[in-house]
Amino acid sequence: MILSALLTSVGINLGLCFLFFTLYSILRRQPGNITVYAPRLVAEGKVKEGGQFNLERLLPTAGWVRKAWELSDEEFLSNAGLDAFVFMRMFVFSLKIFTFGGIIGMCVLLPINYLGSQLSDDSSDFQHKSLDSFSISNVNNGSNRLWIHFSAAYVFTGVVCYLLYYEYLYISSKRIACFYSSEPQPHHFTLLVRGIPIPPGSTCTDAVERFFSEYHPSTYLSHSVVRRSNRLQNLITDADKLYKKLTNLKQKNDAPKRKTREGCLGLFGPKVDILDHYERRLGNVEDNVRMEQSSLASMEVPAAFVSFKTRFGAAIALHIQEGVNPTEWITEEAPEPHDVHWPFFTVSFLKRWISKLVVFVAYSTLTILFFIPVAIVQGLTHLDQLETLFPFLKGVLRLSVVSQVITGYLPSLILQQFLSFVPPTMIMLSSWQGYISWSQIQKSACTKVLLFTIWNIFFANVLSGTALYRVNIFLEPKNIPRVLAEAVPSQASFFIAYVVTSGWTGIASELFQLTTLIYNFLSRTFCRNSDDDFEPPSIPYHSEIPRIRLFGLLGVTYFLLAPLILPFVLIYLCLGYIIFRNQFLKVYVPKFETGGEFWPTVHNSTIFSLVLMHVIGIGIFGLKKLPLASGLILPLPILTLLFNEYCRKRFLPIFKQFPAECLIKKDRADENERNMSEFYEKMANAYNDPALMPIKYSERYDSQRSPLLSSQV
């Protein structure tokens, strides 16, 4: 790619970003869009819908930037939660390392690369120079200037490792501090017990009561047995939606507008009184729910949530083997009550094992099939290949404007569209694996998307672009550095364009919320009661974290090879920092809280990026006829992996379980609390399946729920 093609891509994406920012600053102030751009504030009752139109609302302002910026870290933590705080620390950490790397890369490495003469670039026009002229490939073989790159690798690695250690220490201390300052939470006192052996003539409830009363008599408090209720989920969802619609209609009390057609979007079918129609449907759904609940009263699953009087008592039960047979009385940490993924319990052990195998096969197949769009994208970056495949387009492709758009903008855009289908697919695959909570599903999907992204966006593009025909050599470990050193630098221009297209425009579209805006407009236009189904969204960690970490990998990897990418990564991080702070404060509502457990994923991906940079460095110094530098860089990946192992021993256990010191201190502090008895009473019913709670919508306006099946104490 030539420089003018990159400038074309930058210009297009800058224009889109400016358009999105301008439209956002105008549309966010319109009364009808309050549920699009501030749904969290609406749900919390801090703002209300409505308001009168005035011309001042059409003037774009940047006041949202100041409001998102001025909030302190402690205020942000109390408002958004620890997971959101850790998410933002990922931006802070990345800004630190790439600010430092950008200074070295742009002020030291880039001029050295540009002044080299290894590549033959006869173009005297600066705009038509190849971007390879700014990479390490342009440095002459055997040049002593390569020792500056060698020194930069050591310095950059040391700074990144220092910042990683500091962030791990800081976030782990925040995790402990949030635990100490939190109110008593049911999941800190509760375990999930699976594989419960049920004696003949007994029930699961009796078996759990007998076992824990005998072996944990001083700490056992209560339990809640799980039942097969997955068939009720759709009925309960339908009842909730119908009740919300009925409540809204009765509050409006607008009889003339209640007449509508029964068909799709109120455009087809016979006319009916929608209030009477919804009341009849709700009554039928309630009857079906009650019948289903009665039939499920005795359908127990050999699993139960067991609660203890102290956190330390629950920890002891978690970390020791409960029975002689290790496949029975299996314990694991319980999630928050509202975080439980209830359909998991309807799957047997054999089905869970088969599901994991099916997910692995599906994941591998999807990864392989994704080579097709990657090959298409790489074909667009090479005009000579397109001219060979489509000779009738040769005249059009040779137009400078067309060639610049095709090579600089279109490949990244196409790849981004294909990638948009990956996160929801990974969520679906993770939900089949038998996880007991939505947070675990998101963490599993996050790992899947991250691995998929690194392989298919980085390695697949690198290999399909230059080295796919030598994949047999790549599979030989001793040749990996050389193959990567030959392949990766040549794809620098593509990844720079990818950062601009996917990064800049992607983060601006996050602010603009185009899909939600269109849905809101259509629902208000065609569906009169669209507000009934309003629910503020939660941030999709499984898609956003892998995207940010991919840009981090590109920045670290190309620090030595093509530092021209670093300013574009920095711009993306600056935009992401301010935009996501705004989104956490106004848009996203936390649906669960893991206590910052996503940070180890960030740490591990950074370590991988460093080691990858070192491996490529070994190969690149070998190709550049500087074998001494290639040999002296060998200790870097070893030292980095040793540092990672130290961090795993030092910090990772804190992110898995809280230590006994913290648990006992917190339990002793609870002894002085007067409301612990009330907390124990609530905890006894905290893990009752919501689907087994009877609904009484048709009897009164307010939804009233009481346990259908009393918990055993």
Rosetta blueprint (number, residue, H / E / L):
1 M L
2 I E
3 L H
4 S H
5 A H
6 L H
7 L H
8 T H
9 S H
10 V H
11 G H
12 I H
13 N H
14 L H
15 G H
16 L H
17 C H
18 F H
19 L H
20 F H
21 F H
22 T H
23 L H
24 Y H
25 S H
26 I H
27 L H
28 R L
29 R L
30 Q L
31 P H
32 G H
33 N H
34 I H
35 T H
36 V H
37 Y H
38 A L
39 P H
40 R H
41 L H
42 V H
43 A H
44 E L
45 G L
46 K L
47 V L
48 K L
49 E L
50 G L
51 G L
52 Q L
53 F L
54 N L
55 L H
56 E H
57 R H
58 L H
59 L L
60 P L
61 T L
62 A L
63 G H
64 W H
65 V H
66 R H
67 K H
68 A H
69 W H
70 E H
71 L L
72 S L
73 D H
74 E H
75 E H
76 F H
77 L H
78 S H
79 N H
80 A H
81 G L
82 L H
83 D H
84 A H
85 F H
86 V H
87 F H
88 M H
89 R H
90 M H
91 F H
92 V H
93 F H
94 S H
95 L H
96 K H
97 I H
98 F H
99 T H
100 F H
101 G H
102 G H
103 I H
104 I H
105 G H
106 M H
107 C H
108 V H
109 L H
110 L H
111 P H
112 I H
113 N H
114 Y H
115 L L
116 G L
117 S L
118 Q L
119 L L
120 S L
121 D L
122 D L
123 S L
124 S L
125 D L
126 F H
127 Q H
128 H H
129 K L
130 S E
131 L H
132 D H
133 S H
134 F H
135 S L
136 I H
137 S H
138 N H
139 V L
140 N L
141 N L
142 G L
143 S L
144 N L
145 R L
146 L H
147 W H
148 I H
149 H H
150 F H
151 S H
152 A H
153 A H
154 Y H
155 V H
156 F H
157 T H
158 G H
159 V H
160 V H
161 C H
162 Y H
163 L H
164 L H
165 Y H
166 Y H
167 E H
168 Y H
169 L H
170 Y H
171 I H
172 S H
173 S H
174 K H
175 R H
176 I H
177 A H
178 C H
179 F H
180 Y H
181 S H
182 S L
183 E L
184 P L
185 Q L
186 P H
187 H H
188 H H
189 F L
190 T E
191 L E
192 L E
193 V E
194 R E
195 G L
196 I L
197 P L
198 I L
199 P L
200 P L
201 G L
202 S L
203 T L
204 C H
205 T H
206 D H
207 A H
208 V H
209 E H
210 R H
211 F H
212 F H
213 S H
214 E H
215 Y H
216 H L
217 P L
218 S L
219 T L
220 Y E
221 L E
222 S E
223 H E
224 S E
225 V E
226 V E
227 R E
228 R L
229 S L
230 N L
231 R L
232 L H
233 Q H
234 N H
235 L H
236 I H
237 T H
238 D H
239 A H
240 D H
241 K H
242 L H
243 Y H
244 K H
245 K H
246 L H
247 T H
248 N H
249 L H
250 K H
251 Q H
252 K H
253 N L
254 D L
255 A H
256 P H
257 K H
258 R H
259 K E
260 T E
261 R E
262 E L
263 G L
264 C H
265 L H
266 G H
267 L L
268 F L
269 G L
270 P L
271 K E
272 V E
273 D E
274 I H
275 L H
276 D H
277 H H
278 Y H
279 E H
280 R H
281 R H
282 L H
283 G H
284 N H
285 V H
286 E H
287 D H
288 N H
289 V H
290 R H
291 M H
292 E H
293 Q H
294 S H
295 S H
296 L L
297 A L
298 S L
299 M L
300 E E
301 V E
302 P E
303 A E
304 A E
305 F E
306 V E
307 S E
308 F E
309 K L
310 T L
311 R H
312 F H
313 G H
314 A H
315 A H
316 I H
317 A H
318 L H
319 H H
320 I L
321 Q L
322 E L
323 G L
324 V L
325 N L
326 P L
327 T L
328 E L
329 W L
330 I E
331 T E
332 E E
333 E E
334 A L
335 P L
336 E L
337 P H
338 H H
339 D H
340 V E
341 H L
342 W H
343 P H
344 F H
345 F H
346 T H
347 V L
348 S L
349 F H
350 L H
351 K H
352 R H
353 W H
354 I H
355 S H
356 K H
357 L H
358 V H
359 V H
360 F H
361 V H
362 A H
363 Y H
364 S H
365 T H
366 L H
367 T H
368 I H
369 L H
370 F L
371 F H
372 I H
373 P H
374 V H
375 A H
376 I H
377 V H
378 Q H
379 G H
380 L H
381 T L
382 H L
383 L H
384 D H
385 Q H
386 L H
387 E H
388 T H
389 L H
390 F L
391 P H
392 F H
393 L H
394 K H
395 G H
396 V H
397 L H
398 R L
399 L L
400 S H
401 V H
402 V H
403 S H
404 Q H
405 V H
406 I H
407 T H
408 G H
409 Y L
410 L H
411 P H
412 S H
413 L H
414 I H
415 L H
416 Q H
417 Q H
418 F H
419 L H
420 S L
421 F L
422 V H
423 P H
424 P H
425 T H
426 M H
427 I H
428 M H
429 L H
430 S H
431 S H
432 W L
433 Q L
434 G L
435 Y L
436 I L
437 S E
438 W H
439 S H
440 Q H
441 I H
442 Q H
443 K H
444 S H
445 A H
446 C H
447 T H
448 K H
449 V H
450 L H
451 L H
452 F H
453 T H
454 I H
455 W H
456 N H
457 I H
458 F H
459 F H
460 A H
461 N H
462 V H
463 L H
464 S H
465 G H
466 T H
467 A H
468 L H
469 Y H
470 R H
471 V H
472 N H
473 I H
474 F H
475 L L
476 E L
477 P H
478 K H
479 N H
480 I H
481 P H
482 R H
483 V H
484 L H
485 A H
486 E H
487 A H
488 V L
489 P H
490 S H
491 Q H
492 A H
493 S H
494 F H
495 F H
496 I H
497 A H
498 Y H
499 V H
500 V H
501 T H
502 S H
503 G H
504 W H
505 T H
506 G H
507 I H
508 A H
509 S H
510 E H
511 L H
512 F H
513 Q L
514 L H
515 T H
516 T H
517 L H
518 I H
519 Y H
520 N H
521 F H
522 L H
523 S H
524 R H
525 T H
526 F H
527 C L
528 R L
529 N L
530 S H
531 D H
532 D H
533 D H
534 F L
535 E L
536 P L
537 P L
538 S L
539 I L
540 P L
541 Y H
542 H H
543 S H
544 E H
545 I H
546 P H
547 R H
548 I H
549 R H
550 L H
551 F H
552 G H
553 L H
554 L H
555 G H
556 V H
557 T H
558 Y H
559 F H
560 L H
561 L H
562 A L
563 P L
564 L L
565 I H
566 L H
567 P H
568 F H
569 V H
570 L H
571 I H
572 Y H
573 L H
574 C H
575 L H
576 G H
577 Y H
578 I H
579 I H
580 F H
581 R H
582 N H
583 Q H
584 F H
585 L H
586 K H
587 V L
588 Y L
589 V L
590 P L
591 K L
592 F L
593 E L
594 T L
595 G L
596 G L
597 E L
598 F L
599 W H
600 P H
601 T H
602 V H
603 H H
604 N H
605 S H
606 T H
607 I H
608 F H
609 S H
610 L H
611 V H
612 L H
613 M H
614 H H
615 V H
616 I H
617 G H
618 I H
619 G H
620 I H
621 F H
622 G H
623 L H
624 K L
625 K L
626 L L
627 P H
628 L H
629 A H
630 S H
631 G H
632 L H
633 I L
634 L L
635 P H
636 L H
637 P H
638 I H
639 L H
640 T H
641 L H
642 L H
643 F H
644 N H
645 E H
646 Y H
647 C H
648 R H
649 K H
650 R H
651 F L
652 L H
653 P H
654 I H
655 F H
656 K H
657 Q L
658 F L
659 P L
660 A H
661 E H
662 C H
663 L H
664 I H
665 K H
666 K H
667 D H
668 R H
669 A H
670 D H
671 E L
672 N L
673 E L
674 R L
675 N L
676 M H
677 S H
678 E H
679 F H
680 Y H
681 E H
682 K H
683 M H
684 A H
685 N H
686 A H
687 Y L
688 N L
689 D L
690 P H
691 A H
692 L H
693 M L
694 P L
695 I L
696 K L
697 Y L
698 S L
699 E L
700 R L
701 Y L
702 D L
703 S L
704 Q L
705 R L
706 S L
707 P L
708 L L
709 L L
710 S L
711 S L
712 Q E
713 V L
